[in-house]
Amino acid sequence: MSDEIEQTIRKFALQNAVFFKGTANPKAVVGKILGSCPDLRPKAAEITPLINQIVEEVNAMGLEAQTKALEEIDSSLLVKEKKERKYELPDLENVNGKVVMRIAPGPSGPLHIGHTRVSILNDEYVKRYGGDLILRFEDTNPEKIDPDAYDMIPEDLDWLGVKCNRTYIQSDRFEMYYDYTRKLLEMGHAYVCTCNGDDWRKLKENKQKCPCHDLPVETQLDRYDKFLAGDYQDGEAVVVVKTDICHPNPAVRDFVALRLVRTPHPRTGEKYIAYPMMNLSVAIDDHEMGMTHVIRGKDHLNNTFRQEYIFDYFGWKKPEYYHYGLVNIPDTVLKTSIIKQSIKDGEYTGWDDVRTGTVRAMKRRGIRPAAIRRYWVESGIKPVDIEFSWQNLYGMNRDIIDTDANRYFCVGNPVSYDIDGVDVIEGAAPKHPDHPERGDRKFKLEAPRTVFLADEDSKLFENDGKIRLKDLCNLEYGKPAKYIGNDVSILKKGVRAVQWVGSDAMDATLVMPDGSVVSGKIEPSIKAETNDMVQLERIGFVRVEKKDDKSVSMIFAHR
Ligand code: GLU
């Protein structure tokens, strides 16, 4: 066996030993060698005994000698490779050149975390293949529109890094929906139904057509003219697309395409009273806009089946449809109507209230768009239902913000202590433990050496009799407190180390996830901080929302 192979084995055996406290595992070493050196794979049987022998030799060396030997071979081997998990979305089927995809929200309010999935997935694919990403406002229910949403949604998408290059508003397109509906009526694929809604549904349940279903086309068109002209009251007539009245899935049997609504529309006022239902307008638009691929939630599966009838009646080429699983987002207020009411009632501060799951709230809390993107890319587009995990999202956010987030001391509900028994106290703490090059926050306390502790730490101090002020000194309880040196080993005796700030501290407020606001004090070096995310030691990551010479307001992000 060549020396070279022996050397390779030795290198991997040493590395495995160093990573595992001096004892290499022969099986792991075999795996690693065969994994990294494909040319050795055919020789597996031959080299395994040799690997076992070398591992035994290496294990006899002891950790120190192993480390030294590995360092001599290549010191970079001493560092464990960070396992970079890379998730990629699967390829789309039938991509011929570029794709056309869309995000189609109803403008009832700004976007929330639930909407971000469809937004990110579509954006990822359009970025992968090139083509168009369409933003389509589906505002065909005048009762569920917040006029501000037409501006808020593009702002939210922009912040998410989702790039839509074409925008359409369905309320601009009613005439076109009416024209296509007329064609469906002419072809005998639709009818104007004047039955009582409940009767019509009952008949459908029993696979039976209603009396309007088979009326002659001329009658249908007559009724349709009256329908558009406003001769029927709301609820008195609807236009229905025929499917298969015996379809095994009752939800797919004949569906309503147009209904009458006399509530004025925020954009078109009273100009139109015939409102398309989503299956009509979505199918027509997906065709008209040249959609190649549609990604939507599994909750739209029956809608896809319905819309496919319209495609078939007109002989249109269907997009490829993908239905991802449902997402349960726990402990989060998402319903726009509820948020809107709570804002009106003065309970929520606005659409970005931290208690809501809106994109605005996440932005305010310092959740980065890249974390949200990673979350949904890792979740994929499979039809399995999932439970959304805030903890996982926070973990991904932490990975992104941690390097840039400098550390600061901040105490809530501060209690003051003067310190006796010393003249001047000096100390320093790194802005970031992993980045010494950023320098230290320097502390200097002069008479009367006032410090503030968080109220719960003050109680702890009183109870324990001793406490360590992190990166400064140790104290014995009293008013004033007594300086007892700066020996860190005091921690070994069970004394606790706590955050503190000096008399030069700035006022601070921190909005917590439940909406409560904690008041406190923060060390003044935060004044020069340029990043919006910082870590308050022992509290967690927070976003600095506002800052002036005397005070700082912050929003809690996560631990
Ligand atoms: N407006 C619908 C929604 O946001 C459209 C979805 C779709 O057609 O895929 O749920």
Residues whose N, C-alpha, C, O or C-beta is under 5 A from the ligand:
A	BS01	LIG	A104 P105 G106 E138 V282 I295 R296
